[in-house]
Amino acid sequence: MRLALLDAHLLLLLVVGATARDYITRHRRLSSYTQDDFDLLLETLREFDQLAVTPNVLTETSNLLGYSREPIRSELFATFRNLIAQWDETLVSSPKAADRPEFIRLGLADASLLECCEVPATLLTSDLQLYLAASAKEYAATNFNHLRERRGLL
């Protein structure tokens, strides 16, 4: 089974775009993304059998979703609730994630993603530092910005 892992910003893009494509350009934390980026993300995710998430990344995504006004905020959280039920949640204990050397630079959510890369799973991220950390460990990782560049979206 091919598992994909998304960082919090790409998970945010997925949730907001799944709610309403035009919300992407209206969400404060997605100012560098477009509807075409959402389409590219969906296309990329079709290469995988399942999306795996960690509680840490879900929490970070939830916090980012909160940067919206009502009634959009409620719509986003309703979509988020429905999507969470479809994803494979992988628990990485906080002490285990914090024990990774990357924790000091990247924080808990990203360290939990790196821990999941051992499963194996493919990390999709727009965070250069997270991508470089995964690549340094020879984990399967894709920098989403590289995909955007190839598509002419950057």
C-alpha angles and dihedrals in degrees: 000000000000111000125197125201121199128199117234096265094053090045087052090052090050094051096043093046092047089053096049127333093220090058089071093076091042098053113096094218094051099056092127094052134080137193087263088060089053090052090050091050092051091047091050093048091054087072089068134069097215142009114230121202136182125221088242093057091043090054092048090049091049090053091050091049088058090070089088135091127237135299089025092051092060091047091052093050092048089055091044091053091052094047094048088061090058098049129086106244114209117196116217112182113239093233090053093049092044090052091064113101090232092061093085092057102032108029134229102301094051092043088054089053091052090051089054091053086074089069084064109258133145116248117218111194142159090200109101095201092051091047092050092048091051092046092050088058090046092242119155103265137158125198103221090207089063089056089048091051092051089050092048093245096125 
